[in-house]
Amino acid sequence: QSLPQQKLLTWLSVLECVEVFAEMGTARVWGEMGRWTIIVLIQLAKAILRLLLLLWYKGGIQMSPPIVPLNREQQQPLYSQDAEDNSLGKDQTYIGKRSSRVVRSLHNTPSLQSRHWGYPQQREESQSRRAEMNQPPTSLGLQETIAESIYITRPLLHLLSLGLWGQRSWKPWLLSAVLDISSLSLLSDLKDLNRRERAELRRRTILLLYYLLRSPFYDRYSEGRILLLLRLLADYVPGVGFVTRPLMDYLPAWQKIYFYNWG
């Protein structure tokens, strides 16, 4: 990835990290008008950044989060190149005859400062996982590019429909659902996706369940049934109340925050 592309991904990650805080803070300071203004501005900025990554930099399917969080447990241990060169052609491990335990051989042990306490196979597995995560994006054809563009612009079209028909109308809910399903259907023909892209499409498919928690469906159908189920679990299943009762109190507040629910 080029440096400008990395900068776009960084800015996109920053927006995703601060969007909920920005919405809640703006609503407290400037009220509903300020809240919806910052929502529109953030969604517009995110759409522009993603379209640049998709169309200009050929970034393929847009991931969430845009930058993979650092997993320090899987980072490559600090072996020196000399130690690696000296270990070539030698057995790195010894397998116990009785216990079948894999032990690192003494002549292949690195210095104390760069010692890695896992078995050697862990390093190979970490390197293979890192290679999978760094695979280039799958090239998108015209149909897939249109599908990804639909997914990227869906929040803006939803906000526009909210402004036209209001929050109580079914039209914004239906429009958003149709756009999400259409995008996934058009992307389903893609083959030879890498690991991150397959995970992203699975994530988008699972997030379709959020439509059960989005107004007006939630207000008219889901709210009473979900709260009743949580109340029954809290009353009749021992120990579950410690989880379901706070969840019952939190769910209405969560449902009112746009970036939790629609972002």
N, C-alpha and C positions, 0 to 999 in steps of 0.2 A: 504494500500500500504506500502511496506517495504521501509526502508530508501534508499537503493541503487536504487530502482525504482523511488523514489522521486527525487533523484539526476539526474538520466537520464532525467526525465521530465523537470527538471530545466534547464539542459544544452540544451535540445532541444528547450525550450522556448527562451533561450538566443540567440541561433543561428537564430531562426525565427525573433527575434527583430532586430538583427544587420546585416542581410544578405544584405538588400538593401544598407545600409550605406557602408558595406564592398565592395560591387560591385562597387559603384560609386567612393569611395575613391581610390580603387586599380586602377580603370581605369584612374583616373586623375594622379596618381603617376607613374604607370608602364605601362600604355597603354593597348591595347587590349589583348596582351598576358597575362599580369598580371590579367586582368579582368576575362578571361576565366579560368585561373588557380584557382583563389579564388572561382569561381562558382563551379568548379568541386570538390574542397576540401570541400566546405560547403555542397553540395548535397551528397557527399560520407559520411560525418560525420552524416548528418541527417538520411540517409538510414541505417547506422550501428546502430544508437541509436534506431530507430524505429523497426528494425528487432530484436534487443535485447529485447525490450519491448514486441514485438509480440510473439516471439518464446521461449524466456527464461523465461519471467515473465508472459506470458499468458495474455497480456494486452488487448486483443480483438481488436476491431476497433480503429485505431489511430485517436485521435481527433486533431482538429486545432481550437484554440490554445491548446497545450498539458495541460496547467494548466488554470483553469477557473479564469478569472480576478475577483478580490475582489469587491464585491458590498456592500459598507458600509451601504447603506440604508436598506439592508435586513439582516444585522447582528443581532444576538440575543441580545436584550437589557439586561442590567446588573441587573437582578433581583437577590436578595439573595435567598438562598435556604430556609431560614426561612420564608421569605415572601410568597414563593410558597407553603410551607407546611401549613401556616396559612390560605391560600386562598382556600385550598381544602374543598369541601363540602359547600362553600358559593357562593352566586350569585356574579359573577364578574361584571355584568353590570346591568343597569337599563334602561328600554325602556320607553320613554315618552309616555303618553297616547294620547296626541294630535299630537305631532310632529313625533312620532315613532323614535326619535333619540336615538341612543345607547350611553349611558354615563357610564363611569366606576364608580362603587360604591365607597363611601368614605373609607369604611373599607378595601378595596382591593387596595388602592392607595399605591404604593411603596414610598420609601424615595425620597427626591428631587434629590439626587446625581444619583440615578439609575432610574429616572422616564422616562417612555416611553410615548411620546405624541400621539402615534397612538392608535387606538382602539384595544382591546385584540385579535380580529380575525386576525389582521395583523401579530401578533406573530405566530399564528398557521399556517397561510399561508406561512410565511417565513420558518418555520420549515419543512413544507411539501415540499417546493421547494428545501431546502437544502438536505433533505433526498433523493429526486429524483436525485439530482446532484451527490450524494455520493453512488449511487447504484453500485454494482460490475459490471465489464464488462461482456457482454454476451459471453458464451463459444463458440468458433469457431471450427467447424469440419474441415476436411481436405480440402474440397472445398472452404470454406470461408477463411481458412488460406492461400491457394494458391492465392485467389482473393486479399486479403490484401497485400500479398507479391508482387503481380503484381503492385498494386497501389504504394507501397513504392519504388520499384525499377524502376518505370516508368521514373523518372527524369534522372537516370543514363543511361538508355537505350536510352533516347532521346538525351542526350549529346554525347553518343557514336555514334549514327547515324548522328548527326551533324558533328562530326569529319570525318566520312566516306564519307558522300555525300554532305556536305556543307549546308549553311544556305538557299540557294535558292532552294534546292531540296524539292519536295513534300514528299519524303519518311520519313523524321523525323516527319513531321506533321501528316501524316497518321498513322505511327507506334504509336505515342503517343495517338492519338485519339482512335485507336483500343484497346490499352491497358486500357485506362480509361473506355471505354464502356464495355469491357470484365469484368473488375473488378466489376463495378456496376451491371452487369447482374448476375454474380456469387453470389454477396452479396444480391441480391433481394429476395432470397429464405429464408433468415433469418427471424425468428419469435421471438416475445417477446423481441424486442430490448428496451433498456431503452430510456429515453428522449434525452440524449445527443447523443446517437448513431443514433437515427432517425434524429436528427438535422444535424449530420455530413453527413449522406447519402444524405439528401436534399441539403446540401451545395455543395457536390461533383457533384450532378446532375445539379445544377444551374451553376457551374463553367464550364460545358461543353460549355456554350455560349462564353467562352473566346477563343475558337477556331476560332471564327469570327474575333478576334483581333490579332491573331497570324500569323506571316509570315510563308509561302508565301501567305496564303489565304487573309490576310489583305492587302498586297501590290497589289494583282491582282484584288481583288473583293470588299473588304469591305471599304477600305480607302475612295475612291471617293464617295461612296453612303452615308457613315456615315457623312463625312464632308459636303456634299450637304444638307442632312437632317438638320444638325445643323445650317447651314447657312440660310436655309429657315425658320427655327424656329426663328432665331435671327432677320430676316428681317421682318417677317409678324406676329409674335405673340408678342404683347406688353409685355415688362418686361422680357421675356425669354432670351433676348440677354445678360443680366448681367451674366447668367449662361453658355449659350452655347458658347459665344465668348472666354472666358478663357478656356473652355473645348476644343475648337478647337485648341488653341495654346498648350495646355498641352498634348493632346492625342498622337501626334507624339513622344514627349519625353518619355511619359509613355510606349509606345509600344516598345521602344528600350531598356528598362531596363529589364533584364532577369527575376529577381525575382519578379517584378510586373506582368510580362506577363506569365511566365512559372513556377515560384516557387511554 
